[in-house]
Each structure stands twice: as structure tokens, then as C-alpha cells.
Amino acid sequence: MNLRISEQHHKLVRQATSPSFRNDVELHPEMGCILLIAQNEHPENPYFLVAEVLLPGSGDVAESSADGLVFSASFLRRALLRVRERRLAGFLTVHTHPLADERVAFSLYDDAQDPKLMCNLHELQPNGVFGSLVLGRKAIAGRIWPAGQDQPIVLDRLMIIGETLETMSLRGEPLAAATASEVFDRALALTGAGALSRMSEMRIGVVGAGGTGSLVIELLARAGAGEIVVFDFDVAETSNLNRVLHLREEDVLEGRSKADRLHQVITESGLPTRLTVIDGGNITRADVARELTGCDFIVGCVDCDWPRLVMCEVAYQFLIPFIDIGTEIGLSDTQVQSVDTRVSLVGPGRPCLICSGVVSRDRVRLEGYSDVEQDRVLKMGYSADIRLKAPAVMDLNMRAASMAMLVLRHFLQPYLLTPLPHTIKEAVTNYSMRALHHTSCRNCALCGTAERIGIGNGARLTTRTAPRASGHSANGG
């Protein structure tokens, strides 16, 4: 099992425990804190998430020395009450071993005391998840103690989600040297073996398999993604032939789905990437949206705001970074005025698509209506008409898809100027590219508060519990 933590929370833990590793101190005290955690129980990719860091205050440490750290009963009780209040899974105690550097392990004292503490915690919270982490200067070891068991489950990796993806072993030692398949030798100049190895282990969700999504799927397969999880429910139509990669006339005649055609092509390519098509494909349905939580990264290729909102919620609650792609062609009566592409990176520590002006709550509400209801609302003047067709020009879609893929590569192995902007926008007509930086609104329920970060299923996603009655496509093209 892995543990995911936001970059902000990881920095807070390291700052709180840094006195243990100061070079100007002769006797380094053990320091610590408590991590409140949620649990993602997706069958394909289960992991724990850090939702909150509790730092000890006055009276919260019963004993602290170079030989050990003991939290007070009141501090542990407060952590347990906070878990219940926030409907989380449990918590992990954290302490340091000041003399440990690149390798760290639980001490004999830890092995003797941890089972007693965990047993007491399980008596108070029988269904709780409790465990511990020990920190060295450059290493971490972690374990979970299941209720009623004498032996712990050793945690595997720590995934630090922020401006980039940083991976650390939770087995108390450095990660093994990474290797990359010889198929991708020519990509090593841009993406090193370590990043390619991480790419080969990732489940990357692609929402929308139309003009942009089909290109993204192709690029991900050529980059060595381990598994691509496709969310799309549209069948092939004649108008798709000029813009959906690999689509054929026979697919239109057979009424074949776009996703199934892409599955066939990727499977026949001989590349190591697996492609999984999610039944139903519409992420505004609760059962389908749950499949997003099994991904390590999400790429949104839709032209509707409702699925974009769902992907934003998943990004913050489950610590799954999300790239949203958009294209726009501005027309006057006589000529093209603008041709733009947009790539936005969303995740913990970054503003959501509502705060950047991409997603509108009004449009989300209107998209939730049936076609008949939309007509009625528009006629009554309660909302502006948002039912516009997105541009369907393959060369423009390709520019946006390529930029998104470059940002994803950077996320695994930084090479772009940092910090990354929230949005990269290209105005093709005047040959300009702009880096747009937005800020989170203070009252934003998604990114303006820490209450949404890492809570997993602690808050309900904006989804329907049953399929839509009409044929309106919520994922868009």
C-alpha cells in the first residue's frame, strides 16, 4: 500500500521534525507529529491519503529525548476525536531517528511499544486504521497495524503531490535504481529512466476519447504509460472521421464506440501499455466517477463543465493531479479572429478551474438538466446559452494534446521553468504563448480551504446516482 501526501503537508512535517537533524546540535531530540489519514479502497489502486497534520503543542509530548518520543494521552485522544469529526479512516504517529540518514528502521523500543498503542486505539475505534512512520534525514519507514493482528503491514511508497510528483520508499531505504524499456531509448534525452519507470507504473485516466482525447491516448502509449483508463460513452459518427485518431468508416457503420476502437489499436501496437475502457464512461454518474479514484493522474479532454468539476473534486480529495485541455476558435461574421489552446494543471496547492474562470457553476447547473429542461430555463432567461460546439480541428487539438503531454513529462521529471503556471495558453494567430497564474478564492469550497485536501470519500462528488434519462452527453466530445 502507498501513502499520498500533498507537498504542503509534507513540508509541514519536515519543518516540524527538522530540529532532529540540525548539524549544530550535539544531542538531537526525537521530534514528531500525527498524520490524519483517509483511505482510498479502489480495488485496482488502493492507498492512504494524508488529510491533516497535527503538530504537538504545549503538554502534547510526555517524553522527548535522543532515545525516544512519547505523545501524551490527551494528544492522542484529540487526534482520535478529530478523525471522528472529519469522518476519516485513522491516523499515523510520526517520530524521528536523528542519527539515521539514507536508511532508517523501527527500533526495538518501537517494536515493543507500537503494538500496545495500536491495540488501545483499536479498542476505542474498532474500524480505524492506525500505524506509524519513522523518519531519517533522507529516508522514511512506515507500517500499518491491522486490528487483531500481531504483525504490521509494511507500507511501500510515499507519493508527494505538488508542483511535481516525488516518490520515496517507505521501506527505510532508497528506491531501487530504475530502468526503462529499450523501446523508449530515444525519449531518455527528455525523460530519464527514473521518470520513464514511474510512467510505466502509472494508471492514467483520460476522460473523453474524441478529437483531443484520442491524440492524448496515442501520446501516452508512445510515452510508455503503464495503463490508460478511458472514460467515454460515444459511438463513432461520420463527423468524427476527420478528427478522431484511428477511426474508420466501418466503425461508423457498425456503431462501434470510439473507446473500443482505440483499445483495439493500442492492443495491436505491440507497446507495453494496457488500455482499459470503463463501462458507461460518463463520469457525472457516481459509479463511473468512482473509477477515477483508481488513477494516478487524470487528463481531461471534454468540452463540458460538469465533468471538469468532478475531475477537480477528485484531484483535491484523492490527491490525483489533473490536466485539463481546451481549444477555442473565435469567429466574426467574416473571418477567424482567434485560435487558442489551453492546458491547465490542477491539484493540491493550485487553484481549481472555477477560480481560474474555466468552469462556471451556472454552466454546471444547466448541464445537469435534460435537453427539455435546458430549453425551458433558457427561454425564461434564467441562464445564458452554453450549448456551443467546441472546435473540431485535428491540428489545433494536436497542439493542445502535445503541450499537455510535455507538462505531464515535466511532472515526473522537471525541465520546464518553475513554478509551473496554472494555465499555459497559446494564441496561434499571433504566435504567442502565455503563462497564466491564478489564485484561489478564499471562499472556494474546492481549493480555498484545506478541508477538501486528501479526504477521499469524506465529501460527496457532484455526481448523479443513476444514469441520465436523456441522451445529452455530459462528457462532451
Summary of the structure (lengths in Angstrom):
residues: 477
radius of gyration: 24.2
end to end distance: 35.6
largest distance: 79.2
contacts: 1604
relative contact order: 0.12
helix: 33%
strand: 24%
